[in-house]
């Protein structure tokens, strides 16, 4: 009787659908959470890229936020006013690259640029934004400086989604990728400076 009972038990498949459902639903839930996590990561990364683009577009039409960017291209000893800085005779004196991050920038200009960027990514903090001005050789001797303006967004934590929250709670800081966007500052506003 014991043997017959165990054969019946082994052949009994009344609960098999429930077990299959649990296994399949667990796999589906894991897949859904994975897709959701990747989607959130890509969304916030794209928002940071758009914020960097918006910051750069605002910075190229603003007074330089970093101190030390000259208003005019300095003429070299053999330079002639009005000659293109790209001329092989080097009529212009290049300036050294200048950059600033957050509080090190001019507060008025930086806050205006930063406020525009926050419209695209509310996760940004001033310490996540660096604005750089680099000599390009564009412009004319004695004319306005035309630097390459780069806005870099870095170190923004990824605290959204299941994996982001788990990593943050575990003491591991998950960061979104760094984004940098550059444009030439041909329309730098100098506040009426000659």
N, C-alpha and C positions, 0 to 999 in steps of 0.2 A: 504494500500500500504506500509505503514511503517512496518507493521508486516510481510509481505511477503519478504520485502527487508532484514529484520534482520534474517529471517529463512534461506534465501539464503546465507547470510554472515556466519552464524554459520555452515552450511553444506559445505561451500567452503573449500577445503583442498589443494588448489594449492600451497601454501607456506609451507606446512607441511614438505616436504622433506628438504627444506632449514633449517628449525628450527631443525629438527632431525640431520642433518649433522653438524650444529654448536655445538650442545650439545655433540654428539659423538666425533667429532674432538677435542673438548676441553678436554674431558676425555682422549683421546689417547695422546694428547700433554703432559698432566700432567704426564701420565704414562711413556712416553719416557724421559722426563726431570728427573723423579725420578730414572729411571734405569741408565741414564747417570750420575747423581750425585752420586749414590751408586758405580757405576763402577769407577769413578774418585777417590772417597774416598778409595776404596779397592786397586786401583792401586798405589796411593801415599803411602798408609800404607805398602803395600808389598815392595815398593822401599826403604822405611826407614828400614824395617826389613833386606833387602838384604844389605843395607849400613852398618847396625850394624854388620852383619855377616862378611862382608869384612873388616871392621875396626878391629874386633876381630882377624881375621886371620892374619892381618898385625901386630897388636899389640903383638901377641904371638911370633913373630919372630923378634921383634925390641927391641932396648934398652928401658927399661921402661920410659914412658913419664911422670909419676908421680915421683916427688922427694921423696926419703926416702925408696925406695925398695932396700934392701941389695943385694949385689952380691952373697954372700955365706950364707948358713945356719949356724948360730952361734951355737957353741957347748955349751951345758949346763955343769955345774960343773962336773956331773958324766958321761957326754957324751964321746963317743969314736969316733974318726974320722972314717968315712966310714960306721957307723951303720945307718940303715934306721931311718928317723925321725918318722916314724909310729910305731917304737918299743915302747912297753909299758913303758920302763924305761925312756922315753922322753929325748933322747940324744940331741935334738935340741931346741933352744929358738925361739918361734914364734915371728914374727914381727907384729906390729899393721897394720890394714888395711890402705891402702893409696889410695887416689883418687885425680883426678884433673879434672877441666873443662876448656876448651878453653885456655885463656891466662895464667892460673895458671900452665899449663903443660910445660914441656921442649919444647920450640918452634920448634926445629929441628925435634924431633920425632913426636910431635903432628901434625905438618904440613904435614909430610909424610903420617901419618895414615889418617888424615882428607882429604887430596887430593885424596886418594884412595876411601874414602867413598863418596866423591862428584861425583865420576863417576857413582854412582848408584842413587843419589838423589841430584840434584842441589839446592834444597830448604834449605839444611843444612847450618847452621851458626856455628862458633866455640863454641858459648855458648850453643848449643843444644847437644853437645857431652861430655860425662863424661867417663873417663877411670879409672877403679878401679883395684887394685891388693890386693888379699886376701890370707892370709896364708892357706895352704892346708895340711901341714904335709907330703907332698911328698918330695922325695929326700933323701940325706944322710947328716950326720953331717959333716960340713966342705965343703960340695959340693955345687953346684949352687942351688940357690933358685928356686923352681918351684911353683909360685903362680897361683891362679885362676884369670885370666884376664877377666874382664867384661867391655864391651863397651855398654853404655846406650845412646839412642837417645831419647830426650824428648823436649816438648815445641815447636815443629815445627808447625807453623800455617797452616791451611787449607784455602788457599785463592783462590782456583780454583773451578769452578762450580758455578751454580746459587746460591745455598744455602750458600756456602762459601763466595761468594762475597757479598751477602746480609747481612750476619752476620758481616763481616768485616766492611762494610759501616755503619752498625747500632752500631758499637763500641763494638760488642761482638767478642772476639777472639776465633775462632773455631780452636782447635788444633787436630793434628793427634795423635793416641795413642802412648804411650811410648813403645819402644822396647829395650830389653836388651839381649845380647848374651854373653855367658861365655865359655871359653876354658882354659885348663891348659897351662901355658906358659913354656913348656918344652924346647923350643928352643930359649929362650930369648937371643938376641944378646947383648953382653956386650962390643962391640967395642974392642975386644982383651984383655979385663981385665982378669987377672988370676983367 
